Amino acid sequence: MIWEHYPDNDNNNNGEESNSNNNNFDENNDNNGSFFFEPIAQLEGHENEIKCLAWNATGSLLASCGRDKTIWIWECFLPGTIGGVETSAAAGGDNTGGDEDHGEFECLAVLQGHEGDVKSIVFGPSHSQWGEGDEVLFSASYDNTIKVWAEEGGDWYCAATLGSDSFVPRSISSSTEDDAGALTQSGGGTVHSSTVWSLGLTPGGVRLFSGSEDGSMAIWKMYTAAERKRLFPRANSTVVCSTDGLWNCVGKLPDAHSTYAILSIDCAPSRAGHGRIVSGGGDNSINIYREETTAGANSDAPKFAIEAMAIDAHDGDVNCAKWHPRDGTCLVSCGDDGAVK
């Protein structure tokens, strides 16, 4: 369901409802507000529960994923967005959508490839390393993997599958830290042994975090095609195209939430400082990690330490924890207890 924000010009009669449609909801419980939300479209196609939605950076694409193992990508022609009513009108296009033109939605692609429920999706920049498009789409699944989807000639395709293997750069050797909470350098094999529940992408789009049912958090770094050829010769046979870059697991927090599932990951905005992430888990807790700048740490072998913990932050699983998009000192969480904090 797509909802739009409207000025409530008729809601000036002693608190009476301006619209009798039960699907509408007011921004203020006392009905004295000046705005309300109204459903403007309902997109159909999935055969089962829809688990996650994601907009791209410009709001021109919407992705949905669900239990039917598919990902749908919709092109959105919304007023004020690229290709929307205002843009078309300004270009001399036909804008005769009636008294209330809410825009249009067109399915561009149905992506299939995961062998299990698709739990989480997020758009990120392609950095001109995958396909012709400016963006790629990441998806996490019940099949223990992450897939990277790219666009080429108007068609979306699976550019990479993350999870079945990882590579150690030629510039460093494989190592393991024994300290509590330390990061283990991954040197091959399966990255996650169970469902990948959550994904978090850094503001620059060059580092990805994934959280799993197995209690681990993996850190992925993007390498360009040139870096892949120079640092990871073994990975050359795994790429779809010779010009593709590489997403490689450069480390892992094996017990980020003890043995409980990591249900949510979010990367802080740039102003919050480098390498700050929040995670929520099945242990009812919220953890905040920060990247260390100690000797020996680098982007190929990063080190993260817990900066803060909120034990029993909710009376149940912490299903989502998100930073304020601009203020890195504020975050919000929700849980199975029905509370938003």
C-alpha positions as CSV (number, residue, x, y, z in Angstrom):
1,M,0.0,0.0,0.0
2,I,1.3,3.5,-1.0
3,W,0.3,6.3,1.3
4,E,0.5,10.0,0.6
5,H,0.5,13.1,3.0
6,Y,-2.2,15.6,2.4
7,P,-3.2,18.9,3.9
8,D,-6.5,18.4,5.8
9,N,-8.3,21.6,4.6
10,D,-11.7,20.3,5.7
11,N,-10.8,19.4,9.2
12,N,-11.9,22.7,10.8
13,N,-15.4,21.7,12.2
14,N,-15.0,21.1,15.9
15,G,-12.8,18.0,15.4
16,E,-15.1,16.2,13.0
17,E,-13.5,13.7,10.7
18,S,-12.7,15.2,7.3
19,N,-12.9,11.8,5.6
20,S,-14.9,8.8,6.6
21,N,-12.6,6.3,4.9
22,N,-11.3,4.0,7.7
23,N,-8.1,3.4,5.8
24,N,-7.1,7.1,6.4
25,F,-5.2,8.0,9.6
26,D,-4.7,11.4,11.1
27,E,-1.3,12.7,12.2
28,N,-2.8,14.0,15.5
29,N,-5.2,12.0,17.7
30,D,-7.1,15.1,18.6
31,N,-8.0,15.8,15.0
32,N,-6.7,19.4,15.3
33,G,-3.8,18.7,12.9
34,S,-3.5,20.0,9.4
35,F,-2.4,16.9,7.6
36,F,-3.5,13.3,7.1
37,F,-2.3,10.2,5.2
38,E,-4.4,8.5,2.5
39,P,-3.7,5.3,0.5
40,I,-3.2,6.2,-3.2
41,A,-2.2,2.8,-4.6
42,Q,-2.0,-0.9,-3.8
43,L,0.7,-2.9,-5.6
44,E,-0.1,-6.6,-6.1
45,G,2.0,-9.5,-7.3
46,H,3.6,-11.3,-4.4
47,E,2.1,-14.7,-3.7
48,N,2.7,-14.6,0.1
49,E,3.8,-12.4,2.9
50,I,5.9,-9.3,2.0
51,K,8.8,-8.9,4.4
52,C,10.5,-5.7,3.4
53,L,10.3,-2.6,1.2
54,A,13.1,-0.3,0.1
55,W,13.2,3.0,-1.9
56,N,16.2,3.9,-4.0
57,A,18.0,7.2,-3.4
58,T,15.8,9.3,-5.7
59,G,12.4,7.7,-4.9
60,S,12.0,6.6,-8.5
61,L,12.3,2.9,-7.7
62,L,10.6,0.8,-5.0
63,A,11.6,-2.8,-4.2
64,S,9.6,-5.4,-2.3
65,C,10.5,-8.9,-1.2
66,G,8.8,-11.8,0.6
67,R,8.2,-15.4,1.5
68,D,7.6,-16.3,-2.2
69,K,11.4,-16.1,-2.7
70,T,11.0,-13.2,-5.1
71,I,12.0,-9.5,-5.3
72,W,9.8,-7.1,-7.3
73,I,11.2,-3.8,-8.6
74,W,8.6,-1.1,-9.3
75,E,9.2,2.1,-11.2
76,C,7.4,5.0,-9.4
77,F,6.1,8.0,-11.3
78,L,5.2,10.2,-8.2
79,P,4.6,13.9,-8.3
80,G,7.8,15.8,-7.6
81,T,10.1,12.8,-8.3
82,I,12.1,11.8,-11.4
83,G,9.7,10.9,-14.1
84,G,6.7,12.0,-12.0
85,V,3.9,14.3,-12.9
86,E,5.6,17.6,-12.2
87,T,8.7,16.6,-14.1
88,S,6.7,15.4,-17.1
89,A,4.6,18.6,-17.1
90,A,7.7,20.8,-16.9
91,A,9.0,18.9,-20.0
92,G,5.8,19.6,-21.9
93,G,4.4,16.1,-21.4
94,D,0.8,15.2,-21.0
95,N,-0.3,15.7,-17.4
96,T,-4.0,14.8,-17.7
97,G,-4.4,12.4,-14.9
98,G,-7.6,13.9,-13.6
99,D,-8.4,16.0,-10.6
100,E,-6.1,14.0,-8.4
101,D,-3.1,12.5,-10.2
102,H,-1.3,10.4,-7.6
103,G,1.3,9.0,-10.0
104,E,1.7,5.6,-11.5
105,F,3.6,2.4,-10.6
106,E,5.0,-0.1,-13.1
107,C,6.7,-3.4,-12.4
108,L,10.1,-3.4,-14.0
109,A,11.4,-6.8,-12.9
110,V,10.6,-9.9,-10.8
111,L,13.9,-11.2,-9.5
112,Q,14.2,-14.9,-8.8
113,G,17.3,-16.7,-7.5
114,H,17.0,-17.1,-3.8
115,E,16.1,-20.6,-2.5
116,G,14.3,-19.3,0.6
117,D,12.3,-16.4,1.9
118,V,13.8,-13.0,1.2
119,K,14.0,-11.2,4.5
120,S,15.7,-7.8,3.8
121,I,16.6,-5.6,0.8
122,V,18.5,-2.3,0.5
123,F,19.5,-0.2,-2.5
124,G,23.1,1.1,-2.8
125,P,25.3,2.9,-5.3
126,S,26.9,0.8,-8.0
127,H,30.1,2.9,-8.1
128,S,30.1,2.0,-11.9
129,Q,31.3,-1.5,-10.9
130,W,28.2,-3.5,-11.7
131,G,26.0,-3.1,-14.8
132,E,25.1,0.2,-16.4
133,G,22.9,1.5,-13.7
134,D,23.8,3.9,-10.9
135,E,22.5,1.6,-8.2
136,V,22.5,-2.0,-7.1
137,L,20.1,-3.9,-4.9
138,F,21.2,-6.1,-2.0
139,S,18.9,-8.9,-0.8
140,A,19.2,-11.2,2.3
141,S,17.5,-14.6,2.5
142,Y,16.6,-17.6,4.5
143,D,19.0,-19.5,2.2
144,N,21.9,-18.0,4.2
145,T,23.1,-15.8,1.3
146,I,23.1,-12.2,0.1
147,K,22.6,-11.4,-3.5
148,V,23.7,-8.3,-5.4
149,W,21.4,-7.3,-8.3
150,A,22.4,-4.9,-11.0
151,E,20.8,-3.3,-14.1
152,E,22.1,-3.7,-17.6
153,G,20.2,-2.5,-20.7
154,G,17.0,-2.1,-18.7
155,D,17.1,-5.6,-17.3
156,W,18.0,-6.6,-13.8
157,Y,20.2,-9.6,-13.1
158,C,22.1,-11.3,-10.3
159,A,25.6,-9.8,-10.4
160,A,26.9,-11.7,-7.3
161,T,26.0,-14.1,-4.5
162,L,27.7,-13.4,-1.2
163,G,28.0,-16.1,1.5
164,S,29.4,-19.2,0.0
165,D,33.1,-18.1,0.0
166,S,35.3,-15.2,1.0
167,F,38.9,-14.3,0.1
168,V,41.9,-13.0,2.0
169,P,43.7,-10.2,0.2
170,R,47.3,-10.8,-0.9
171,S,48.3,-7.8,1.2
172,I,47.4,-9.5,4.6
173,S,47.4,-12.9,6.2
174,S,44.6,-14.7,7.8
175,S,44.4,-14.1,11.5
176,T,42.0,-14.5,14.5
177,E,41.6,-12.3,17.6
178,D,40.8,-14.0,20.9
179,D,39.6,-10.9,22.7
180,A,36.0,-10.7,23.5
181,G,34.0,-8.9,20.8
182,A,37.0,-8.9,18.5
183,L,36.6,-9.4,14.8
184,T,37.7,-12.6,13.1
185,Q,39.2,-12.4,9.6
186,S,37.3,-14.7,7.3
187,G,39.5,-16.9,5.1
188,G,37.0,-18.9,3.1
189,G,34.0,-21.2,3.5
190,T,30.5,-20.2,4.4
191,V,30.1,-16.8,6.0
192,H,26.7,-17.3,7.6
193,S,25.4,-20.7,8.6
194,S,21.8,-19.7,8.9
195,T,19.2,-17.2,7.8
196,V,20.5,-13.7,6.9
197,W,17.9,-11.4,8.6
198,S,19.3,-7.9,8.2
199,L,21.5,-5.7,6.1
200,G,23.1,-2.3,6.8
201,L,24.9,-0.2,4.2
202,T,27.3,2.6,5.1
203,P,26.5,6.2,3.8
204,G,29.2,5.9,1.2
205,G,28.0,2.5,0.0
206,V,31.4,0.8,0.1
207,R,30.8,-1.3,3.2
208,L,27.9,-3.7,4.0
209,F,27.0,-5.4,7.3
210,S,24.9,-8.5,7.5
211,G,23.2,-10.1,10.5
212,S,22.3,-13.7,10.8
213,E,20.2,-16.2,12.8
214,D,23.5,-17.8,13.8
215,G,24.3,-14.7,15.9
216,S,27.1,-13.4,13.8
217,M,27.6,-10.1,12.0
218,A,29.7,-10.1,8.8
219,I,31.5,-7.0,7.4
220,W,31.7,-6.8,3.6
221,K,33.9,-4.4,1.7
222,M,33.5,-3.3,-2.0
223,Y,36.5,-3.6,-4.2
224,T,36.8,-2.3,-7.7
225,A,37.4,-4.6,-10.7
226,A,41.1,-3.4,-10.8
227,E,41.5,-4.2,-7.1
228,R,39.8,-7.6,-7.5
229,K,42.2,-8.6,-10.3
230,R,45.3,-7.4,-8.3
231,L,44.3,-8.5,-4.7
232,F,42.0,-11.5,-5.3
233,P,43.2,-13.6,-8.2
234,R,41.2,-16.6,-6.9
235,A,38.0,-14.5,-7.2
236,N,38.3,-13.8,-10.9
237,S,36.5,-17.0,-11.8
238,T,33.5,-16.2,-9.6
239,V,32.5,-12.9,-11.3
240,V,29.7,-12.6,-13.8
241,C,31.6,-10.1,-15.9
242,S,35.3,-9.2,-16.2
243,T,34.5,-5.6,-15.4
244,D,32.6,-6.4,-12.2
245,G,33.9,-5.4,-8.8
246,L,33.9,-7.6,-5.8
247,W,32.1,-7.6,-2.4
248,N,34.3,-9.6,0.0
249,C,33.8,-10.5,3.6
250,V,36.7,-8.8,5.4
251,G,35.7,-9.8,8.9
252,K,33.1,-11.2,11.3
253,L,31.8,-10.7,14.8
254,P,30.9,-14.3,15.5
255,D,28.8,-13.6,18.7
256,A,27.5,-10.1,18.2
257,H,24.4,-11.0,20.2
258,S,25.7,-14.1,21.8
259,T,23.9,-17.0,20.1
260,Y,20.8,-15.0,19.3
261,A,19.6,-13.8,15.9
262,I,20.6,-10.3,14.7
263,L,17.3,-9.0,13.4
264,S,18.3,-5.4,12.6
265,I,21.4,-3.5,11.5
266,D,21.8,0.2,10.7
267,C,24.8,2.4,9.9
268,A,25.0,5.8,11.5
269,P,25.0,9.0,9.3
270,S,28.4,10.5,8.5
271,R,28.2,13.2,11.1
272,A,28.0,10.5,13.9
273,G,31.6,9.6,13.1
274,H,33.3,6.9,11.2
275,G,32.3,3.3,11.5
276,R,29.4,3.4,13.9
277,I,26.6,0.9,13.7
278,V,23.6,-0.3,15.8
279,S,22.2,-3.8,15.9
280,G,19.1,-5.3,17.5
281,G,18.7,-8.9,18.3
282,G,16.7,-11.8,19.6
283,D,18.4,-11.4,23.0
284,N,16.1,-8.3,23.5
285,S,19.2,-6.0,23.5
286,I,20.6,-3.2,21.4
287,N,24.4,-3.0,20.7
288,I,26.3,0.0,19.3
289,Y,29.6,-0.8,17.7
290,R,32.4,1.6,16.6
291,E,35.3,0.9,14.3
292,E,38.7,1.0,16.1
293,T,41.7,2.9,14.7
294,T,44.3,0.9,16.6
295,A,47.5,-0.4,15.1
296,G,47.0,-3.2,12.7
297,A,43.4,-2.2,11.8
298,N,42.7,-1.2,8.2
299,S,39.8,-1.5,5.7
300,D,40.9,-5.0,4.7
301,A,41.0,-6.2,8.3
302,P,38.8,-3.8,10.3
303,K,38.3,-4.1,14.1
304,F,35.1,-3.2,15.8
305,A,34.4,-2.8,19.6
306,I,31.2,-2.4,21.5
307,E,30.7,1.3,22.4
308,A,27.4,0.9,24.2
309,M,24.8,-1.8,25.1
310,A,21.2,-1.6,26.2
311,I,20.5,-5.0,27.8
312,D,16.8,-5.9,27.8
313,A,16.0,-2.8,25.8
314,H,12.7,-4.4,25.0
315,D,10.6,-7.1,26.5
316,G,11.1,-9.3,23.5
317,D,13.0,-9.4,20.2
318,V,14.3,-6.1,19.0
319,N,13.0,-6.2,15.5
320,C,14.3,-2.9,14.2
321,A,16.8,-0.2,15.3
322,K,17.4,2.9,13.2
323,W,19.5,6.0,13.5
324,H,18.0,9.4,12.8
325,P,19.1,10.1,9.2
326,R,20.9,13.3,10.1
327,D,21.6,13.3,13.9
328,G,23.9,10.5,14.9
329,T,23.1,11.0,18.6
330,C,19.5,9.8,18.2
331,L,18.1,6.4,17.3
332,V,14.7,4.6,17.5
333,S,13.8,1.0,18.2
334,C,10.8,-1.3,18.2
335,G,10.2,-4.8,19.5
336,D,7.9,-7.8,20.0
337,D,6.6,-6.0,23.1
338,G,4.7,-3.6,20.9
339,A,6.8,-0.6,22.0
340,V,8.6,2.1,20.1
341,K,11.5,3.7,22.0
